Amino acid sequence: MTLVRNISTGSRGVWHGGKLVMVEVGASAMADDFAPEWFEVIDADDTADAAPELAKLTVAQLKDFAAHEGIDLGEETKKADILAAIELALEARNAAN
């Protein structure tokens, strides 16, 4: 699973969890499969670039991202709390490297 941004000139689809998800120009989404000519991969290890993109994701997409990255969200259910937990984990991971 990869966080990608639509860099094409129109709405395009990615596959996520066996479903086609339409992504508007400039928007981001989690994807299992996508066309590299229409999407750019957003490096989740670069917290400065990833954080604004992560904020655009839904709660379900954030939970998927956290699970894929091995980030424990504990009992967090609110978007702001989930996003904060992810950002904190990514910062800690970057500091360790």
N, C-alpha and C positions, 0 to 999 in steps of 0.2 A: 504494500500500500504506500502510495506516494502523494505528497501534497503538490498539486500542480496549479498553474495559472493559465487562463486562456489568453493567448497572445495573437489569436487570429482576428479576422475582420468581422466575424459573426458568431452567433451562439453555436457551440459545439458540444458534443457528448463525450463523456468518459464512462467507463464501466467501473462500478463500485458495488461490491457485494452481490454480483450477479444481476445488477440493475443498471439500466442506462440512465445517467444523470446529466441533464443539460446544464451547461455552464456559460454564462454570459461573458462577453468580452471584458477582460480585466478582472473577472472574478476568479476565485480559487475554489478548489474542491479536492477531496481525497479521491484517489483513483487506483484501481487495480490494473487497469489497462487504458491507454490513451494514445492518441496520435501525436508523436513528438513534433511534427511540423505545425501543430495547432496549439500545443501546450508547452510551457517551460516548467521544469522541476524547481520547486522552491526548497532550498537546502534547510531542513529543520534544525541542523546543528548550528546555523548562523542565527542566533536569537534576534539580532537586530532586524534582519530581513523577515524572519518567520513570524514574529509577534504580530505585526499589523495584518498579515495574511491570516493568521490563526483567529484573530478577532472577527473575521468575516464568516467563519464557519459556524454551523449550527451546533447545538449541544450534542446531538448524536454524532456529528462529524468530529467534534472535539474528543468525545469519548473514544471513538474509533482510532483517532490519531494517538491518543494517550496509550491505548492498549497496544498499538503497533510499535510505539517507542518504548514500551515497558515502563510507563509512568503510572504509579499508583495514585489514584485520585481520592482514595479513602472514601468518605461518605459524601463528598461534594456533589451537589445536584444543580446549583445555580451556575449559569454560564460564566459570570465574572469570577466565581470561586474556582471553577474548573480551569479557566484560562490562566488564572494566577498560579495554580498548582503546576500547570504545564510549563509556564514561563520560568518558574522557580527551578523546576527539575532540569530544564534545558540549560539554564544559567549554571547550575551546579555541575552538570555534565561538561559544559564548555570549560569551566574553571579547573576541573579535574584533568582535562586534556592539556 
